[in-house]
């Protein structure tokens, strides 16, 4: 089946039960990925005392997941194109939840770090695969909203982690906090049954029966719709060949090279701040005189703010546009981070934490939507996967930098200032991307389909 016809059919389909199930699964998977990322920060104060390890060592353990996520995003995304998106998504779900459960049987920082690394491999593969599936199957009018809603799972997972920790750790210790990851493992048979394979992969691998079954779920009259679509689309024999020629090199051609570099920089800045603050926020606040319960509450407020911001900005971006909204969000997020370093009462600090989530953290969630629309359809998955993979460099550095700052006994003002600076860098970078995009649009005198629409 010609890819242009298939893509047009999927883009113009109506949102129905098929899409709702796919969205629910994507949201569920990313929720547990977010839980896996945040749960370590929730148990850090207890783990430090139990194992008698330094804050620098804890930083490296926290970063181990980021090393794994970078490897997983590159390796599993590549294998997904080769062996099927569905198979590799199931593998990803199994890997990251299995090794989180395995971490409860460790009794040293080294073994715990290895389990976190392996869990990161699975989590790193799951996120871009979910985004890819949602982007492929979502109706054109719902793509941004579906991706943004699924990414909200990160915040739900981030909220669950400290809530579970607060209610479980005082009585049962830190290990039962990780046992929640057994749930996705138990649901794998259900995932195997209901998760669809990529229509693009089924078409290219000539799995006609499976493709027909999937398209029927989207529209029982899909064959008639496809015939109508063929009559309204112009294509040539080179279309199928062009699909096969897509590679990472196209991300660095004259049109997209600067954007790719800057998007990578923004991802690095975003994840450096997110993972550094997520891992160390309870410990930083605890070290500055706040009780452990209050310190964990900061994490809950942080993720609630991120959830609110992710939903709000996803709605507003359709009206305001990325060009205006994104630099503002990153800048306000940086100011809020700096505000956390100013001595204030508890309510004011909760306000700043909520603003950090609403602006600094949710901006990164919005970047997935931005990146998926910046690149054209044939390199969308590759571009989003590359950004997610390379961005993990920041995710690795964040916990390490945070731990080193604590070891150096810097002031709380300096600690938060360091994590505020990447927000300013991201705001400048997104502005440069939009200037470059506008330049190419003016030069081409057209607005290319599937590129970021500036308003």
C-alpha positions as CSV (number, residue, x, y, z in Angstrom):
1,X,0.0,0.0,0.0
2,X,1.3,3.4,-0.9
3,X,2.5,5.3,2.2
4,X,1.0,8.6,1.1
5,X,-2.5,7.0,0.8
6,X,-2.1,5.2,4.2
7,X,-0.9,8.4,6.0
8,X,-3.7,10.4,4.5
9,X,-6.2,7.9,5.7
10,X,-4.8,7.8,9.2
11,X,-4.6,11.6,9.4
12,X,-8.2,12.1,8.2
13,X,-9.7,9.4,10.4
14,X,-12.2,10.3,13.1
15,X,-11.2,10.0,16.8
16,X,-12.9,6.8,18.1
17,X,-12.6,3.9,20.5
18,X,-9.4,2.6,18.8
19,X,-7.6,5.9,19.5
20,X,-8.9,6.1,23.1
21,X,-7.5,2.6,23.9
22,X,-4.2,3.5,22.3
23,X,-4.0,6.8,24.2
24,X,-4.9,5.1,27.5
25,X,-2.1,2.5,27.0
26,X,0.4,5.2,26.1
27,X,-0.6,7.2,29.1
28,X,-0.3,4.2,31.4
29,X,3.1,3.2,30.0
30,X,4.5,6.7,30.4
31,X,3.0,7.0,33.9
32,X,5.1,4.1,35.1
33,X,8.1,5.4,33.2
34,X,7.6,8.7,35.1
35,X,7.2,6.7,38.4
36,X,10.5,4.9,37.7
37,X,12.3,8.2,37.1
38,X,10.9,10.0,40.2
39,X,10.8,7.2,42.8
40,X,14.5,7.3,43.4
41,X,14.4,10.9,44.5
42,X,11.6,9.9,47.0
43,X,13.7,7.2,48.7
44,X,17.1,9.0,48.6
45,X,17.0,10.3,52.2
46,X,16.3,6.8,53.5
47,X,18.8,5.0,51.2
48,X,21.6,7.4,52.1
49,X,21.2,6.5,55.8
50,X,20.7,2.8,55.2
51,X,23.7,2.3,52.9
52,X,25.9,5.1,54.3
53,X,26.8,6.4,50.9
54,X,27.8,10.0,49.9
55,X,25.6,12.4,48.0
56,X,28.1,12.2,45.1
57,X,27.6,8.4,44.9
58,X,23.8,8.9,45.0
59,X,24.1,11.4,42.1
60,X,25.8,8.7,40.0
61,X,23.2,6.2,40.9
62,X,20.5,8.7,39.9
63,X,22.3,9.3,36.6
64,X,22.6,5.5,35.8
65,X,19.0,5.5,34.6
66,X,19.8,8.3,32.2
67,X,22.7,6.4,30.7
68,X,20.3,3.5,30.2
69,X,17.6,5.8,28.7
70,X,20.0,7.2,26.2
71,X,21.0,3.7,25.1
72,X,17.4,2.5,25.1
73,X,16.1,5.5,23.0
74,X,18.7,4.9,20.3
75,X,18.8,1.1,20.3
76,X,15.2,0.1,20.9
77,X,13.9,2.8,18.5
78,X,16.2,1.4,15.8
79,X,15.1,-2.2,16.5
80,X,11.4,-1.0,16.4
81,X,11.8,0.1,12.8
82,X,13.4,-3.2,12.0
83,X,11.3,-5.7,13.9
84,X,8.1,-3.9,14.7
85,X,7.0,-1.1,17.0
86,X,4.6,-3.3,19.0
87,X,7.2,-6.0,19.8
88,X,9.8,-3.5,21.0
89,X,7.2,-1.6,23.0
90,X,6.3,-4.8,24.9
91,X,10.0,-5.6,25.4
92,X,10.6,-2.0,26.7
93,X,7.7,-2.3,29.2
94,X,9.0,-5.6,30.5
95,X,12.6,-4.4,30.8
96,X,12.0,-1.2,32.8
97,X,9.4,-2.7,35.2
98,X,11.2,-6.0,35.7
99,X,14.5,-4.3,36.7
100,X,12.7,-1.8,39.0
101,X,11.3,-4.8,40.9
102,X,14.7,-6.5,40.8
103,X,16.2,-3.4,42.5
104,X,14.3,-4.3,45.7
105,X,16.5,-7.3,46.1
106,X,19.8,-5.3,46.1
107,X,21.8,-4.3,49.1
108,X,24.4,-2.0,47.7
109,X,24.6,1.2,45.7
110,X,26.4,-0.6,42.8
111,X,23.7,-3.3,42.3
112,X,21.0,-0.7,42.7
113,X,22.6,1.5,40.0
114,X,22.9,-1.5,37.6
115,X,19.2,-2.2,38.0
116,X,18.4,1.5,37.5
117,X,20.6,1.5,34.3
118,X,18.7,-1.5,32.9
119,X,15.3,0.0,33.9
120,X,16.4,3.1,32.0
121,X,17.1,1.1,28.9
122,X,13.5,0.0,28.8
123,X,12.0,3.3,29.8
124,X,14.2,5.1,27.2
125,X,12.8,2.9,24.5
126,X,9.2,3.1,25.6
127,X,8.7,6.8,25.4
128,X,9.7,7.5,21.8
129,X,7.9,4.4,20.7
130,X,4.7,5.5,22.4
131,X,5.0,9.0,20.9
132,X,5.7,7.4,17.5
133,X,2.6,5.2,17.7
134,X,0.4,8.1,18.8
135,X,1.7,10.4,16.1
136,X,1.1,7.8,13.4
137,X,-2.4,6.7,14.4
138,X,-3.8,10.0,15.7
139,X,-6.1,12.0,13.5
140,X,-4.3,15.1,12.3
141,X,-6.4,17.5,14.4
142,X,-5.6,15.4,17.6
143,X,-1.9,14.7,17.2
144,X,-0.6,17.4,19.5
145,X,-3.2,16.9,22.2
146,X,-2.8,13.1,22.2
147,X,1.0,13.3,22.6
148,X,0.7,16.0,25.2
149,X,-1.9,14.0,27.2
150,X,0.2,10.8,27.1
151,X,3.3,12.8,28.2
152,X,1.2,13.9,31.3
153,X,1.8,10.4,32.5
154,X,5.3,11.5,33.5
155,X,3.7,13.9,36.0
156,X,1.2,11.4,37.3
157,X,4.1,9.0,37.9
158,X,6.0,11.8,39.5
159,X,3.1,12.5,41.8
160,X,2.5,8.8,42.7
161,X,6.2,8.3,43.7
162,X,6.3,10.7,46.7
163,X,2.7,9.9,47.7
164,X,3.5,6.1,47.8
165,X,6.8,6.9,49.6
166,X,5.1,9.0,52.3
167,X,2.5,6.4,53.1
168,X,4.6,3.3,52.7
169,X,8.2,4.1,53.9
170,X,7.5,5.0,57.5
171,X,6.1,1.5,58.2
172,X,7.6,-0.8,55.6
173,X,10.8,0.9,54.4
174,X,11.8,1.9,50.8
175,X,11.6,-1.5,49.0
176,X,7.8,-1.8,48.9
177,X,7.7,1.6,47.2
178,X,9.2,0.0,44.1
179,X,6.8,-3.0,44.1
180,X,4.1,-0.9,42.3
181,X,6.0,-1.7,39.1
182,X,4.7,-5.3,39.3
183,X,1.4,-4.0,37.9
184,X,2.6,-3.4,34.3
185,X,4.3,-6.8,34.3
186,X,1.0,-8.5,35.1
187,X,-0.7,-6.6,32.3
188,X,1.7,-7.6,29.6
189,X,-0.7,-10.3,28.2
190,X,-3.3,-7.6,27.8
191,X,-0.9,-5.2,26.1
192,X,0.1,-8.0,23.6
193,X,-3.6,-8.4,22.7
194,X,-4.6,-4.7,22.4
195,X,-1.5,-2.7,21.3
196,X,-1.6,-2.3,17.5
197,X,1.5,-2.7,15.3
198,X,2.6,0.3,13.3
199,X,0.5,0.5,10.1
200,X,3.6,1.7,8.3
201,X,5.5,-1.4,9.4
202,X,2.7,-3.7,8.5
203,X,2.4,-2.2,5.1
204,X,6.1,-2.4,4.4
205,X,6.4,-6.0,5.6
206,X,3.4,-7.0,3.6
207,X,1.4,-8.2,6.6
208,X,-1.9,-7.5,4.8
209,X,-4.3,-9.4,7.1
210,X,-3.0,-7.6,10.2
211,X,-3.1,-4.3,8.5
212,X,-6.7,-4.8,7.3
213,X,-7.7,-5.8,10.8
214,X,-6.2,-2.7,12.3
215,X,-7.6,-0.3,9.7
216,X,-11.0,-1.9,10.2
217,X,-10.9,-0.9,13.9
218,X,-10.3,2.7,12.8
219,X,-13.0,2.7,10.1
220,X,-15.1,-0.4,9.1
221,X,-15.4,1.2,5.6
222,X,-11.7,1.9,5.3
223,X,-11.4,0.2,1.8
224,X,-13.9,2.7,0.3
225,X,-12.1,5.6,2.0
226,X,-8.8,4.4,0.7
227,X,-10.1,4.2,-2.9
228,X,-11.4,7.8,-2.6
229,X,-8.1,8.9,-1.1
230,X,-6.1,7.5,-4.0
231,X,-8.1,9.7,-6.4
232,X,-7.3,12.8,-4.4
233,X,-3.6,12.3,-3.8
234,X,-0.8,12.6,-6.4
235,X,2.2,10.4,-6.0
236,X,4.9,8.7,-8.0
237,X,6.8,5.5,-8.0
238,X,9.6,7.1,-6.0
239,X,7.5,7.6,-2.9
240,X,8.1,4.1,-1.6
241,X,11.8,4.3,-2.3
242,X,12.1,7.6,-0.5
243,X,10.6,6.0,2.6
244,X,13.4,3.4,2.7
245,X,16.1,6.0,2.3
246,X,15.3,7.9,5.4
247,X,18.2,8.1,7.9
248,X,19.6,10.1,10.8
249,X,21.6,12.0,8.2
250,X,18.5,13.9,7.0
251,X,18.3,15.5,10.5
252,X,21.5,17.3,9.6
253,X,20.8,18.5,6.1
254,X,20.8,22.2,5.3
255,X,17.1,22.6,6.3
256,X,17.2,20.9,9.7
257,X,20.8,20.9,10.9
258,X,20.6,24.0,13.1
259,X,17.2,23.1,14.4
260,X,18.4,19.5,15.3
261,X,21.4,20.9,17.2
262,X,19.4,23.4,19.1
263,X,16.5,21.0,19.9
264,X,19.2,18.6,21.2
265,X,20.6,21.4,23.4
266,X,17.1,22.3,24.7
267,X,16.4,18.6,25.6
268,X,19.8,18.5,27.4
269,X,19.0,21.7,29.4
270,X,15.5,20.5,30.2
271,X,16.5,17.1,31.4
272,X,19.5,18.4,33.3
273,X,17.1,20.6,35.4
274,X,14.3,18.1,35.6
275,X,16.4,15.1,36.8
276,X,18.7,17.2,39.0
277,X,15.7,18.8,40.8
278,X,13.6,15.6,40.9
279,X,16.4,13.5,42.5
280,X,17.6,16.1,44.9
281,X,14.6,18.3,45.8
282,X,13.5,16.3,48.9
283,X,17.1,16.0,50.1
284,X,17.9,19.7,49.5
285,X,14.8,20.8,51.4
286,X,15.4,18.2,54.2
287,X,19.0,19.4,54.6
288,X,17.8,22.9,54.9
289,X,15.6,22.2,57.9
290,X,12.3,20.9,56.4
291,X,10.9,17.6,57.7
292,X,11.0,14.6,55.4
293,X,7.2,14.6,55.0
294,X,7.2,18.3,54.0
295,X,10.2,17.7,51.6
296,X,8.3,14.9,49.8
297,X,5.3,17.2,49.6
298,X,7.5,19.6,47.5
299,X,7.7,16.7,45.0
300,X,4.0,16.3,44.9
301,X,3.4,20.0,44.4
302,X,6.1,20.1,41.7
303,X,4.5,17.4,39.7
304,X,1.0,18.8,40.1
305,X,2.3,22.1,38.7
306,X,3.9,20.2,35.8
307,X,0.7,18.4,35.1
308,X,-1.3,21.6,35.1
309,X,1.2,23.4,32.9
310,X,1.4,20.5,30.4
311,X,-2.3,20.5,29.8
312,X,-2.6,24.3,29.8
313,X,0.2,25.0,27.4
314,X,-0.9,22.2,25.0
315,X,-4.3,24.0,24.7
316,X,-2.8,27.5,24.5
317,X,-0.1,26.6,21.9
318,X,-2.8,26.0,19.3
319,X,-4.0,29.6,19.8
320,X,-0.7,31.5,20.6
321,X,1.9,29.4,18.8
322,X,5.3,28.0,19.8
323,X,7.2,31.1,18.8
324,X,5.6,33.3,21.4
325,X,4.8,30.8,24.1
326,X,7.9,28.6,24.5
327,X,10.5,31.3,25.3
328,X,8.2,32.8,27.9
329,X,7.6,29.5,29.6
330,X,11.3,28.7,29.8
331,X,12.1,32.2,31.1
332,X,9.4,32.2,33.8
333,X,10.6,28.7,34.8
334,X,14.1,29.9,35.3
335,X,13.0,32.8,37.4
336,X,10.9,30.4,39.6
337,X,13.9,28.2,40.1
338,X,16.0,31.1,41.3
339,X,13.1,32.1,43.6
340,X,13.4,28.8,45.4
341,X,16.8,29.9,46.7
342,X,15.4,32.9,48.5
343,X,14.6,32.5,52.1
344,X,10.8,32.5,52.5
345,X,8.0,30.9,54.4
346,X,6.7,27.4,53.5
347,X,3.6,28.6,51.6
348,X,5.8,30.9,49.3
349,X,8.2,28.0,48.6
350,X,5.2,25.8,47.7
351,X,4.1,28.5,45.3
352,X,7.6,28.7,43.7
353,X,7.8,24.8,43.4
354,X,4.4,24.8,41.7
355,X,5.6,27.5,39.3
356,X,8.7,25.5,38.6
357,X,6.6,22.5,37.6
358,X,4.1,24.6,35.6
359,X,6.8,26.4,33.6
360,X,10.3,24.8,33.7
361,X,9.2,21.2,33.8
362,X,6.1,21.4,31.6
363,X,8.1,23.2,28.9
364,X,10.1,20.0,28.3
365,X,6.8,18.0,27.9
366,X,5.7,20.6,25.3
367,X,9.1,20.1,23.5
368,X,8.0,16.6,22.4
369,X,5.0,18.1,20.6
370,X,7.2,20.9,19.2
371,X,9.8,18.4,17.9
372,X,7.2,16.0,16.4
373,X,5.8,19.0,14.4
374,X,9.1,20.5,13.5
375,X,10.2,17.6,11.4
376,X,8.3,16.3,8.3
377,X,6.5,12.9,8.5
378,X,9.2,10.8,7.0
379,X,11.8,11.7,9.7
380,X,9.4,12.6,12.6
381,X,10.1,9.4,14.6
382,X,13.8,9.6,13.9
383,X,13.9,13.2,15.0
384,X,12.0,12.7,18.2
385,X,13.9,9.6,19.1
386,X,17.3,11.3,18.4
387,X,16.3,14.3,20.6
388,X,15.1,12.0,23.4
389,X,18.3,10.0,23.2
390,X,20.8,12.8,23.1
391,X,18.8,14.8,25.7
392,X,19.6,12.1,28.2
393,X,23.1,13.6,28.5
394,X,21.5,16.4,30.5
395,X,19.5,13.8,32.4
396,X,22.8,12.1,33.4
397,X,24.4,15.3,34.4
398,X,21.5,16.6,36.5
399,X,21.8,14.3,39.5
400,X,25.6,14.3,39.3
401,X,25.7,18.2,39.3
402,X,23.2,18.3,42.1
403,X,25.1,15.9,44.3
404,X,28.4,17.6,43.7
405,X,26.9,21.0,44.7
406,X,25.6,19.4,47.9
407,X,28.9,17.9,48.6
408,X,30.6,21.3,48.1
409,X,28.1,22.7,50.7
410,X,27.0,25.6,48.4
411,X,24.2,27.8,49.5
412,X,20.6,26.9,48.6
413,X,20.5,30.0,46.5
414,X,23.5,28.9,44.4
415,X,22.1,25.4,44.1
416,X,18.9,26.6,42.5
417,X,20.6,29.2,40.5
418,X,22.7,26.6,38.7
419,X,19.6,24.7,37.7
420,X,17.9,28.0,36.6
421,X,20.6,28.8,34.0
422,X,19.6,26.0,31.5
423,X,16.1,27.5,31.3
424,X,17.6,30.8,29.9
425,X,19.7,28.8,27.4
426,X,16.6,26.9,26.3
427,X,14.6,30.1,25.8
428,X,17.4,31.6,23.6
429,X,17.6,28.4,21.6
430,X,13.9,28.1,20.9
431,X,14.0,31.7,19.7
432,X,16.8,30.9,17.3
433,X,14.9,27.9,16.0
434,X,11.9,30.0,15.2
435,X,13.9,32.7,13.5
436,X,15.5,30.0,11.3
437,X,12.2,28.3,10.6
438,X,10.7,31.7,9.6
439,X,13.7,32.3,7.3
440,X,13.2,29.1,5.4
441,X,9.5,29.6,5.0
442,X,10.1,33.0,3.6
443,X,12.7,31.6,1.3
444,X,10.5,28.8,0.1
445,X,7.5,31.1,0.0
446,X,5.3,28.2,1.3
447,X,4.4,26.7,4.7
448,X,5.6,23.1,4.4
449,X,3.2,20.5,5.7
450,X,4.2,18.9,9.1
451,X,6.4,21.7,10.2
452,X,5.9,23.9,13.2
453,X,3.2,26.5,12.6
454,X,4.2,29.8,14.0
455,X,1.6,32.3,15.1
